[in-house]
Amino acid sequence: MSEYFNPEFETLTRSEIEALQLERLKATVAHCYSGSEFYHKRLDSIGLKPEDIRTLEDLKKIPFTTKQDLRDTYPFGIASVPLSKCTRLHSSSGTTGNPTVILHTQKDLEQWANAVARCLWMVGCRPDDVFQNTSGYGMFTGGLGFQYGAEKLGMLTVPAAAGNTLRQLKFFTDFGTTVVHAIPSYAARLYEVMCERGIDPRKDTRLRTLVIGAEPHSEDTRKRIENMLGVKAYNSFGMSEMMGPGVAFECKEQNGMHIWEDYFIVEIVDPDTLEPVPEGEIGELVLTTINREAMPLLRYRTRDLTRIIPGECPCGRHHLRLDRMKGRSDDMIILKGVNIFPIQIETILMQFKELASDYLITLETLEDNDAMTVEVELSDMFIDDYSALQRLEKEITRQLRDEILITPRVRLVPKGSLPKSEGKAVRVKDLRKQYQ
Amino acid sequence: MTVNQISIFIENKSGTLVKVLKFLKDEGIQLIASTIADTAEYGIFRIICSEPERAYQSLKAAGVAVSLCEVFAIQLDDIPGRAADAIELFASEGISIAYLYSFLLNGNGVLIFRTDNADKAREVIEKNNLKVIPEKDLSLLL
């Protein structure tokens, strides 16, 4: 069996990749110009016509697309096809602003499944594997995205979804699961429960491959998880704006994630000047989709900081390799695969008259789990009652959980004990291992 | 019938209590009685002191999370079982004690406490002729 799922695309040389990209970029810009009211106006505003795109360099003439653009055009305003041609909608939560909506045609879904299948094949998945997906399903693209990709590859696919660890373990042993998709902290949790139940992953399960991603993690964390479960763990990168999982994936070399350049044009820019950074240096990842019908995005600012790993990969693929994500160029927090903006937390806190305006969000790795602590100052309206303070803490925790989908530890602190908000206050302290 | 109590919110970490005490020292405020309970994250430091109004204002001006409230202070004869008798009066009326602490005044015990129903507590005190300590007396002790 071939090492490649799509050998005709995966083994393209650099010049072949660039030729294909130019062809697809031209088609994409023409498609956006004729199909999307948003892009039509935007290109008109700078006097750019689709035929002005003659080389890949010409891409730089097109303005960036931002998450704010997606919010401003909520729900369907950026699409390049009529809604009647779309067959799937994914949406981010976003209770504090407009959510973002991503539309797919049937062809988009097929291409997405193909990209995921290609990734899984690359790390050694074959049709005789049993794939268990511990992602949440529903709006979260990690569920259906992996489901369709794993099915496309031909694996027996178990949509176990998130949570219920004991049932996950029963599926491992009963169905002979060989490949698992999980965020790193959940992989560690699975191992913990295996130990409690006397299950030896090496003897009692057939697990051999772990697909991780969504949650930032260090190389040490990967190695520890590999040793715990006796598997190879492969990092992945995806985002719902780009379709979901399948955008970039590690190959067996485990040294950088190949980003599929027949789907995306990659730029790494300085987040302040928006100029390209020198090759190999860290900057913000900007992606242009060139293989999408419903909702192509031109020069989308992902806000993820990374770099291109220079040089050739021994695996034979010439598609660029992205390094592990190094952080964000905005203040978004990624915790347990959930995207959180500090403003969401602030909005909740400021509704409590018992609280002052200073707060501090601390992210840290406890054991193998990432955790969030929210410290917030009490206002002058101090209540002399322990049970009222406890109720207040509980109520803040509950409201935060409803908003950010993660239960933080809430600590009430006296006024004046947190850093003051002079100019740009430090609201987030990230002590997790992966950014160090 | 009540005395002023100052409650200060303090973090449960080393050095925070001494900071508050030093502040009161610098202000020339004297403690008469105090209590603090242990919880995991924070504590409420409750004190009866000289010049509670001034203490409260200066703490507040210094940005301390503080509140001033009224608590009952009743004096008991120096006979075993008087505390039980007194609290039973409240219990039999269905009044709960939120918190309680005590100190000695001229050899007699003084109970400082807060209830969940101040009006009803007042009635019980009046009906049973319990000996309350007026605030001015507390300051005179110093």
Interface residues (C-beta under 8 A of the other chain):
Chain A: L378 D380 F382 I383 D384 D385 Y386 L389 R411 L412 V413 P414 K415 G416 S417
Chain B: S7 F9 I10 E11 T16 A37 T39 E41 Y42 I44 R46 K60 G63 V64 A65 V66 S67 C69 A98
